[in-house]
Amino acid sequence: MAAGNETAVDNVLAISLVYGGRLVSMGYYGRNDKLYYYAIMHKYPGPVFLKPAPVTYKELLKSVKENEQRSLALTQVCGQEDYPGRVTFSTYWERIPGVEFEIWFPGTPESVRQRRFLESRGYRLSYLCGYSVMSRAQYVGVWQKPTLSKNPYEAHYGLTLEQCLAKDKILLSRGFIATQFRVFNNGLAVLCTAIWEYVPAKHHAIEIGTKLEAIYSKVNRDDDMLPRQISHFMDNFDKVNYVVLWSDYNTNRYPTPLPLWKQTSKIPVSYLQGSIELLSPSQLEFLIKRVEHFMKDLDIPALSIAIVKKERLKFAAGFGYSDMRKKQVVTPENQFRIGSVSKPITAAAILVLVDQGKLNLDERVFGKNSIFGMEFAKKRLYQKFVMEVTVRHLLEHTAGGWDNIENDPAWIEPEMTTRRLIEHVLENIPLTKKPGTCWIYSNFGYQLLGYIIERKTGLTYEEFVKNNIWRPVEVTDIRLAGPTISDRASREVLYYMSGNRIGFNPYEMLTPDRIGPWGGWIASPIELLRFMTHTDGFHSKKDILSQESIADWSTPTKASNETYGLGWSVNVMGFNGWQHDGRMPGSAAMLVRLDNGLEMAVVVNKEYSERDFFHELGYVLHHIGNNDDWWRGSEDLFP
């Protein structure tokens, strides 16, 4: 249980999350134009959860529709008046497959009819909250089925705090305990919403006070007596009073969902026509076992893979489900977000401009007689090292900073345009090393490369790459990823969160113009290998880059300890050749070009933040790469 300003409470929550804590109850109040927060965390295993920023009513309804597709159930919701007449809703979602839910607004003309309808369909009121709008009390609740309890219950709203406490005594004497108890100010009154459940063997207490420390020490607790819910009201002296519900009864603790795949079950698969015929039964079984082991071990819903030998497509297949709720089997044509595998694509676009004579790799980016000149130094002169940065430095990740580990500049200020972001970063985030001397992986560096492409061509980054990279390799139905489910492309899969803690929502993403150059493309493995086979330096197919450019981008730098060129990792993770991996919340990808002529692409629609995840994914490709002699013929499955 914690209270304080936003930073203090965020720090407590962050530490708690690291140790398996889960947010149980949270609220805030305003004082002197500042917000102060309070929260309760519990440690117990459960499903992955989301606590998004507050949304409007329209956005809430959209979230309900979209999150249902990912089996995310709304388990908490409450409204608040941001400013007179404007309401936003705080929400809490948990991945609970099979649970249905409905939002309820008690006190509205339709609420009684809706309640009777939901009760007749087996729903149960699982959450109830009140809030004030223009000094009028309003209420919102969540009905669910199935629920964790079938015990008799009573729910009340519209009562004053005094009436609620009196009701609590009556129900307590009849064997009921409070499972929810929240208060809020409405004009001069303090109102209450509460749910009681019949559990005679359990106990609860409702404590009210101005200091959480005093409340915490007052309750006679055993190991099971925990704070369950916290809310507040302002008294007649405008002082914050906390209301904390304690009990020894665990409610609304949903278990971690069962694994997607049983160890003994077969994962559904869809093959590209002709793939099976190029492998013997034992070879196909070997490949399937390696893929299934990875998917079952990490609970991956969908994986798609494609394999090229000597620039000829030999195999492509989709394993698992592109949509788990609908049980749609992924196909080799489905597209996935590829994250940082977008970087070699951006690097290729830069090298196309170099080959066209429109750009020089050693051209400076900022300062007099550079690409952007003094354009971003009108408010403040460029900081140290900025005017030394070249296009080559950005491609190599040797610009000297703007790293993606601590406060990645590419992710900050999501409402800013790319131009405004560049201005903001140059003014506020200095480089720490002399350009060319140190390898520091930088998403923002590739954001700059995308903006350079736009400045040199007069086209958007996406338009230029479509016209000069994808179209020449015969890929036409491709685009940058949209940020929400409703923005999904027609062949794009759904993305899922991993783990049993707070999730990184795959559908709270940056806009395409902000994310495109460093992590924004969607593609199928076949489409990635079309790109690869026309930029790989092999000779069966014509490359879209000059031999000089191919030599440049595949030559590792000293600053990277000979492991990174211009958009490619070189000879890393045991691969003799080029490699790049990428991840976004809910997706991951890997693209590999081996010196022996084998090229592979693999994508998944669920990811884990641990680096070992990519090593596990790499092992799958290593098992295949060690058997490159499987494909000796001249067959080519590229459409």
C-alpha positions in Angstrom: 0.0 0.0 0.0 1.5 3.3 -1.1 0.6 7.0 -1.5 2.4 10.1 -2.8 3.1 12.0 -6.0 3.0 10.2 -9.3 6.8 9.6 -9.4 6.9 8.1 -5.9 4.0 5.8 -6.5 5.3 4.8 -9.9 8.6 3.8 -8.3 6.8 1.7 -5.8 4.7 0.0 -8.4 7.7 -0.6 -10.7 9.7 -2.3 -7.9 6.6 -4.3 -6.9 6.1 -5.5 -10.5 9.7 -6.7 -10.7 8.9 -9.0 -7.8 5.7 -10.3 -9.1 3.3 -7.7 -7.7 0.0 -7.0 -9.2 -2.0 -3.8 -9.0 -5.2 -4.4 -7.0 -6.6 -1.0 -6.4 -5.6 2.6 -7.3 -6.9 6.1 -7.2 -5.8 9.8 -7.2 -6.8 13.2 -6.1 -5.8 16.8 -7.1 -4.3 19.4 -4.9 -2.8 22.7 -5.9 -2.7 21.7 -9.6 -0.8 18.5 -8.8 -2.0 14.9 -8.8 -1.3 12.5 -5.9 -1.8 8.8 -6.3 -2.4 5.9 -3.9 -2.3 2.1 -4.7 -2.5 -1.4 -3.3 -0.3 -4.2 -4.8 -0.6 -7.9 -4.0 1.8 -10.6 -5.0 0.1 -13.7 -6.5 0.3 -15.5 -9.8 -2.3 -14.5 -12.4 -2.9 -13.6 -16.0 -1.1 -10.8 -17.9 -2.8 -7.5 -17.2 -3.1 -4.0 -18.6 -3.6 -0.6 -16.9 -4.0 1.8 -19.8 -4.2 5.6 -19.6 -7.8 7.0 -19.0 -10.1 6.9 -22.1 -13.2 8.7 -23.2 -16.6 6.9 -23.4 -16.2 6.4 -27.1 -12.6 5.1 -26.7 -13.9 2.8 -23.9 -16.4 1.2 -26.2 -13.7 0.8 -28.9 -11.4 -0.8 -26.3 -14.1 -3.3 -25.3 -14.6 -4.4 -28.9 -10.9 -4.7 -29.7 -9.8 -6.3 -26.4 -12.5 -9.0 -26.6 -10.6 -10.2 -29.7 -7.6 -10.9 -27.5 -9.5 -12.5 -24.6 -8.8 -9.5 -22.5 -11.6 -9.0 -19.9 -12.5 -5.7 -18.3 -12.2 -6.4 -14.5 -12.1 -2.8 -13.2 -13.6 0.4 -14.5 -14.3 3.8 -12.9 -15.1 7.3 -14.2 -13.7 10.6 -13.2 -14.5 14.2 -14.2 -11.3 15.7 -15.7 -12.8 19.1 -16.0 -16.5 20.3 -15.8 -18.6 17.9 -17.9 -15.8 15.8 -19.3 -15.6 12.2 -18.2 -12.8 9.8 -18.7 -12.6 6.1 -17.6 -9.8 4.3 -15.9 -9.7 0.6 -16.8 -8.0 -2.6 -15.8 -7.8 -5.6 -18.1 -6.8 -9.2 -17.6 -6.3 -12.0 -20.1 -9.1 -14.4 -19.1 -10.0 -16.7 -22.0 -13.6 -17.7 -22.1 -14.9 -14.9 -19.9 -17.7 -12.7 -21.2 -18.4 -9.3 -19.8 -20.8 -6.3 -20.1 -20.4 -2.7 -18.9 -23.4 -1.5 -16.9 -24.4 2.1 -16.0 -26.8 1.7 -13.0 -29.2 4.6 -12.5 -29.8 5.1 -16.2 -33.2 4.5 -17.8 -32.2 1.1 -19.3 -30.2 -0.2 -16.3 -32.9 -2.2 -14.6 -33.9 -3.9 -17.8 -30.2 -4.6 -18.6 -29.6 -6.0 -15.1 -32.5 -8.4 -15.4 -31.4 -9.5 -18.9 -27.8 -10.1 -17.7 -28.9 -12.0 -14.6 -31.2 -14.2 -16.8 -28.1 -15.0 -19.0 -26.0 -16.1 -16.0 -23.9 -12.9 -15.6 -22.9 -11.7 -12.1 -22.0 -8.1 -11.1 -18.2 -8.3 -10.4 -17.3 -4.6 -10.1 -19.1 -1.4 -9.2 -17.8 2.2 -8.9 -19.3 5.7 -8.5 -18.1 9.1 -9.6 -19.5 12.6 -9.8 -20.1 14.7 -12.9 -21.3 18.3 -12.5 -22.3 17.3 -8.9 -24.4 14.5 -10.2 -23.7 11.0 -9.0 -23.1 8.4 -11.8 -22.2 4.8 -11.6 -20.5 2.1 -13.7 -20.1 -1.6 -13.2 -18.9 -4.8 -14.9 -21.0 -8.0 -15.2 -19.1 -11.2 -16.0 -19.7 -14.9 -16.7 -18.5 -17.3 -15.7 -17.3 -15.8 -12.4 -15.0 -17.1 -9.7 -17.7 -17.2 -7.1 -21.4 -18.4 -7.0 -22.1 -17.3 -3.4 -25.1 -15.1 -2.8 -24.3 -11.4 -2.9 -25.7 -7.9 -2.5 -24.7 -4.8 -4.3 -25.7 -1.2 -3.4 -25.0 2.2 -4.8 -26.4 5.7 -4.2 -26.0 5.4 -0.4 -24.2 7.9 1.7 -21.0 6.7 3.5 -22.9 6.6 6.8 -25.7 4.5 5.2 -23.1 2.2 3.7 -21.4 1.6 7.0 -24.8 0.9 8.6 -25.6 -1.6 5.8 -22.2 -3.2 6.3 -23.0 -3.9 10.0 -26.3 -5.5 9.1 -24.9 -7.7 6.3 -21.9 -8.6 8.5 -24.3 -10.0 11.1 -25.9 -12.1 8.4 -22.6 -13.7 7.3 -21.8 -11.4 4.4 -18.4 -9.7 4.0 -17.6 -6.7 1.8 -15.7 -7.6 -1.3 -15.8 -4.0 -2.7 -16.2 -0.7 -0.9 -15.5 2.6 -2.6 -16.4 6.2 -1.8 -16.5 9.5 -3.7 -17.5 13.1 -3.1 -20.7 14.3 -4.8 -21.4 18.0 -3.9 -21.6 18.2 -0.1 -22.2 14.4 0.3 -19.9 11.4 0.5 -21.4 8.5 -1.4 -20.6 4.9 -1.5 -20.7 1.8 -3.8 -20.2 -1.7 -2.3 -20.6 -5.4 -3.0 -21.1 -7.9 -0.2 -20.8 -11.7 -0.6 -22.1 -14.4 1.7 -18.9 -16.0 3.2 -19.6 -16.7 6.9 -16.2 -18.0 7.7 -14.3 -14.9 6.5 -13.7 -11.5 8.0 -13.4 -7.9 6.8 -12.9 -4.4 8.2 -13.4 -0.9 6.8 -10.9 1.7 8.0 -11.1 5.4 7.5 -8.3 7.9 8.2 -6.1 10.6 6.9 -2.8 8.7 7.2 -2.3 5.3 5.6 0.4 4.4 8.1 -2.0 4.7 10.9 -4.6 2.7 9.1 -2.1 0.0 8.3 -1.0 -0.3 12.0 -4.6 -0.3 13.3 -5.8 -3.4 11.7 -5.2 -6.6 13.7 -3.8 -8.7 10.8 -2.8 -12.2 10.2 -1.1 -13.4 7.0 -4.5 -13.5 5.2 -5.8 -10.1 6.3 -4.8 -7.8 3.5 -5.9 -4.4 2.1 -8.2 -5.1 -0.8 -9.5 -1.8 -2.0 -8.7 1.9 -1.5 -10.6 5.1 -2.3 -10.8 8.6 -0.8 -13.1 11.5 0.0 -12.4 15.1 0.9 -13.9 16.1 4.3 -15.3 19.5 5.3 -11.8 20.8 5.9 -10.7 19.8 2.4 -8.5 17.1 3.9 -8.0 13.7 2.2 -9.6 10.8 4.0 -8.6 7.3 2.8 -11.2 4.5 3.0 -9.5 1.0 3.0 -11.3 -2.3 2.8 -9.4 -5.1 4.5 -10.3 -8.8 4.4 -9.0 -12.3 4.6 -11.0 -13.3 1.5 -9.3 -13.4 -2.0 -11.8 -12.2 -4.6 -11.3 -11.7 -8.3 -8.0 -13.4 -8.4 -8.1 -15.0 -11.8 -5.6 -17.9 -12.4 -2.9 -17.8 -15.0 -4.4 -19.2 -18.3 -3.6 -22.7 -19.2 -0.8 -23.2 -21.8 -2.0 -22.8 -25.4 -0.5 -26.0 -26.5 -0.4 -29.4 -24.7 2.9 -31.1 -25.0 1.3 -34.1 -26.7 -0.8 -32.1 -29.1 0.0 -31.3 -32.7 0.1 -27.6 -33.7 -2.0 -26.8 -36.8 0.1 -25.9 -39.8 -0.5 -24.4 -43.3 2.2 -25.1 -45.9 3.0 -23.1 -49.0 2.1 -25.3 -52.0 5.1 -27.4 -53.0 7.0 -27.1 -49.7 6.3 -30.6 -48.5 7.3 -32.2 -51.8 10.8 -30.9 -51.4 11.4 -32.7 -48.1 11.5 -36.3 -47.1 9.1 -37.4 -44.3 11.9 -37.6 -41.8 13.2 -34.1 -42.8 9.7 -32.6 -42.5 9.2 -34.3 -39.1 12.6 -32.9 -37.9 11.6 -29.4 -38.9 8.1 -29.6 -37.3 9.5 -30.9 -34.1 12.0 -28.0 -33.7 9.3 -25.4 -34.4 6.7 -27.1 -32.1 9.2 -27.4 -29.3 9.9 -23.6 -29.4 6.2 -22.7 -29.6 5.2 -25.0 -26.8 8.1 -24.0 -24.6 7.3 -20.3 -24.9 3.5 -20.5 -25.4 3.7 -18.9 -28.9 0.3 -18.6 -30.7 1.7 -18.3 -34.2 5.0 -18.7 -36.0 5.6 -18.4 -39.7 8.9 -19.4 -41.4 10.3 -19.3 -44.9 13.6 -20.8 -46.2 15.6 -19.9 -49.4 18.6 -21.8 -50.8 20.6 -20.1 -53.5 18.0 -17.4 -53.9 15.2 -20.0 -54.6 12.3 -20.3 -52.2 12.2 -23.9 -50.9 9.9 -23.9 -47.9 7.3 -21.7 -46.2 4.7 -22.6 -43.5 2.6 -21.1 -40.9 2.2 -22.8 -37.5 -0.5 -22.1 -34.9 -3.2 -19.4 -34.9 -3.2 -15.9 -36.3 -6.4 -15.3 -34.2 -6.6 -17.6 -31.1 -10.2 -16.7 -30.3 -11.4 -17.7 -33.8 -8.9 -20.5 -34.2 -7.7 -19.1 -37.5 -4.6 -21.1 -38.7 -1.8 -18.8 -39.7 -0.8 -19.1 -43.4 2.6 -18.4 -45.1 1.0 -15.2 -46.5 0.0 -13.7 -43.2 2.0 -10.5 -42.3 3.6 -9.8 -38.9 5.2 -6.7 -37.4 8.9 -7.2 -37.9 10.3 -4.5 -35.5 13.9 -3.7 -36.0 14.2 -6.0 -39.1 12.9 -2.7 -40.6 16.4 -1.3 -40.1 18.0 -3.2 -43.0 15.1 -2.0 -45.2 15.8 1.6 -44.2 19.5 1.0 -44.8 18.8 -0.3 -48.3 16.7 2.8 -49.0 19.6 5.0 -48.0 22.0 3.0 -50.2 19.6 3.3 -53.1 20.0 7.1 -52.7 23.7 6.7 -52.6 23.7 4.6 -55.7 21.5 7.3 -57.4 24.1 10.0 -56.5 21.6 11.8 -54.3 23.4 11.1 -51.0 26.9 10.5 -49.7 27.5 8.1 -46.8 30.0 10.6 -45.2 27.7 13.6 -45.6 27.2 15.4 -42.4 23.6 15.5 -41.1 23.6 18.8 -39.0 25.5 22.1 -39.2 26.5 24.4 -42.0 26.7 22.8 -45.5 25.0 19.6 -44.2 21.8 17.9 -45.0 19.7 19.8 -42.5 22.1 22.8 -42.0 21.1 25.0 -39.0 17.4 24.1 -39.3 17.2 22.6 -35.9 19.5 25.1 -34.2 17.2 28.2 -34.3 16.2 28.0 -30.6 19.5 26.6 -29.3 22.9 25.9 -30.9 23.7 22.3 -31.6 25.2 20.5 -28.7 28.6 18.8 -28.6 29.4 16.3 -31.3 26.0 16.8 -33.2 27.6 18.6 -36.1 30.1 15.7 -36.6 27.4 13.0 -37.2 27.3 11.6 -40.7 24.9 9.4 -42.5 27.3 6.5 -42.1 27.4 7.0 -38.3 23.6 6.7 -38.2 23.6 3.5 -40.2 26.4 2.0 -38.1 24.9 3.1 -34.7 28.0 5.0 -34.0 26.5 8.5 -33.8 27.6 8.6 -30.1 24.4 8.3 -28.2 20.6 8.4 -28.3 20.5 4.8 -27.2 17.4 2.6 -26.9 18.2 1.3 -23.4 17.6 4.3 -21.1 14.7 6.6 -22.1 14.8 5.7 -25.8 14.3 9.0 -27.7 12.4 7.3 -30.5 9.6 6.4 -28.0 9.2 9.6 -26.1 6.6 12.3 -26.7 4.3 10.1 -28.8 2.1 13.1 -29.9 5.1 14.9 -31.6 5.7 14.8 -35.3 9.1 13.5 -36.5 10.3 17.0 -37.1 9.3 18.2 -33.7 10.8 15.1 -32.1 14.2 15.7 -33.8 14.1 19.3 -32.5 13.2 18.2 -29.0 16.0 15.5 -28.9 18.7 17.7 -30.2 17.8 20.3 -27.6 17.4 18.0 -24.6 19.4 14.8 -25.1 23.1 15.3 -25.8 25.4 12.9 -27.4 27.9 11.3 -25.0 30.6 10.0 -27.3 32.5 11.3 -30.3 30.8 10.0 -33.5 32.5 7.0 -35.0 34.2 5.8 -31.8 31.6 3.8 -30.0 28.7 1.5 -31.0 25.5 2.5 -29.3 22.3 0.9 -30.7 19.9 3.7 -31.6 16.3 3.6 -32.8 16.4 7.4 -33.0 19.3 7.3 -35.4 17.2 5.4 -37.9 14.3 7.8 -37.3 16.8 10.5 -38.6 17.6 8.3 -41.6 13.9 8.1 -42.5 13.6 11.9 -42.3 16.7 12.2 -44.5 15.0 10.1 -47.1 12.0 12.4 -47.0 14.2 15.5 -47.3 16.2 14.1 -50.2 13.2 12.7 -52.2 10.2 14.9 -51.4 8.3 11.7 -50.7 7.2 10.2 -47.4 9.5 7.5 -46.1 6.8 4.9 -46.7 6.2 6.0 -50.3 9.9 6.0 -51.2 10.5 2.5 -49.7 7.5 1.1 -51.4 8.5 2.5 -54.8 12.3 1.8 -54.6 12.6 -1.3 -52.4 9.4 -3.3 -52.3 8.1 -2.8 -55.8 11.4 -3.7 -57.6 11.4 -7.1 -55.6 7.8 -7.7 -56.6 6.1 -7.0 -53.3 3.1 -4.7 -53.7 0.7 -5.4 -50.8 2.8 -4.1 -48.0 2.7 -1.2 -45.5 3.8 0.2 -42.2 2.0 -1.2 -39.2 -1.0 0.6 -37.8 -1.1 1.3 -34.0 -4.5 -0.3 -33.2 -6.5 -3.4 -34.0 -8.8 -1.4 -36.2 -5.8 -0.3 -38.2 -4.7 -3.9 -38.9 -3.9 -4.8 -42.5 -6.1 -7.5 -44.2 -3.4 -10.2 -43.9 -2.0 -9.1 -40.6 -2.2 -11.4 -37.5 -3.3 -10.5 -34.0 -0.6 -9.9 -31.4 -0.6 -11.2 -27.8 1.2 -10.3 -24.6 3.4 -12.6 -22.7 3.9 -13.4 -19.1 1.7 -13.1 -16.0 2.5 -9.5 -15.0 1.8 -6.1 -16.5 1.8 -6.3 -20.3 3.2 -4.0 -23.0 0.1 -3.4 -25.0 0.7 -4.3 -28.7 -2.1 -1.9 -29.6 -0.8 1.2 -27.9 1.8 2.0 -30.5 3.4 5.0 -32.1 2.0 6.2 -35.4 3.5 4.8 -38.6 5.4 8.0 -39.4 7.1 7.9 -36.0 7.9 4.2 -36.0 8.4 3.3 -39.6 12.2 3.7 -40.3 13.4 1.9 -37.2 10.6 -0.7 -36.5 7.4 -0.1 -38.4 7.1 -2.5 -41.3 4.8 -5.6 -41.5 5.7 -8.4 -43.8 5.4 -12.1 -44.3 8.6 -14.3 -44.2 8.2 -14.8 -48.0 8.2 -11.0 -48.5 11.2 -10.6 -46.3 13.1 -13.2 -48.4 12.1 -11.4 -51.6 13.8 -8.4 -50.2 16.8 -10.5 -49.0 17.4 -12.3 -52.3 17.6 -8.9 -54.2 20.1 -7.4 -51.7 22.3 -10.3 -50.7 25.2 -10.1 -53.1 24.6 -13.6 -54.5 24.2 -13.8 -58.3 21.2 -15.9 -59.2 18.9 -12.8 -59.0 19.7 -9.2 -59.8 20.3 -7.0 -56.8 18.7 -3.6 -56.4 21.9 -2.3 -54.8 25.3 -1.9 -56.4 28.1 -4.2 -55.4 29.8 -1.3 -53.7 26.8 -0.7 -51.5 26.4 -4.4 -50.7 30.1 -4.5 -49.7 29.6 -1.4 -47.6 26.6 -2.6 -45.6 28.0 -6.0 -44.9 31.4 -4.8 -43.7 31.5 -4.7 -39.8 32.9 -1.7 -38.1 35.7 -1.6 -35.5 33.5 0.4 -33.2 31.0 -2.5 -33.0 33.8 -5.0 -32.4 33.4 -6.3 -35.9 29.7 -7.3 -35.3 27.6 -4.6 -37.1 27.8 -3.1 -40.6 25.3 -0.6 -42.2 22.0 -2.0 -41.0 23.1 -5.6 -40.4 24.6 -7.6 -37.6 27.5 -9.6 -39.0 28.7 -13.0 -37.9 26.8 -13.0 -34.6 24.8 -15.6 -32.6 26.8 -18.3 -34.4 25.6 -17.3 -37.8 28.2 -17.0 -40.5 26.7 -14.2 -42.5 24.2 -11.3 -41.9 21.4 -11.2 -39.3 18.9 -8.8 -37.8 16.3 -9.5 -35.3 13.4 -7.3 -34.2 10.7 -7.1 -31.6 7.7 -5.0 -30.8 5.2 -5.6 -28.0 3.5 -8.7 -29.1 5.7 -9.7 -32.0 9.3 -10.7 -33.0 11.1 -11.5 -36.2 14.5 -12.7 -37.4 16.1 -12.4 -40.9 19.3 -14.3 -41.7 21.5 -14.5 -44.7 24.2 -17.2 -44.4 27.4 -17.2 -46.5 26.6 -20.8 -47.7 23.6 -19.5 -49.6 20.9 -20.3 -47.1 18.5 -17.5 -46.1 15.7 -17.7 -43.5 13.0 -15.5 -42.1 10.9 -16.3 -39.1 8.2 -14.2 -37.3 5.9 -14.8 -34.3 3.0 -13.0 -32.8 4.1 -13.0 -29.1 7.4 -12.0 -27.6 9.3 -12.0 -24.4 11.6 -9.1 -23.2 14.4 -11.4 -22.2 17.3 -11.5 -24.6 17.3 -15.4 -24.3 14.1 -15.3 -26.4 16.1 -14.5 -29.5 18.7 -17.1 -28.7 15.9 -19.7 -28.5 14.5 -18.4 -31.8 18.0 -18.5 -33.3 18.3 -22.2 -32.2 15.3 -23.0 -34.4 17.1 -21.5 -37.4 20.4 -23.1 -36.5 18.8 -26.5 -36.6 17.6 -25.8 -40.1 20.8 -24.1 -41.2 22.8 -27.2 -40.2 20.8 -29.1 -42.8 21.3 -26.8 -45.8 22.0 -29.9 -48.0 18.3 -30.9 -47.9 17.5 -28.6 -50.8 19.7 -29.5 -53.8 17.4 -29.1 -56.8 16.5 -26.0 -58.9 12.9 -25.8 -57.8 11.8 -22.2 -56.8 8.5 -21.7 -54.9 8.5 -17.9 -55.2 5.2 -17.0 -56.9 
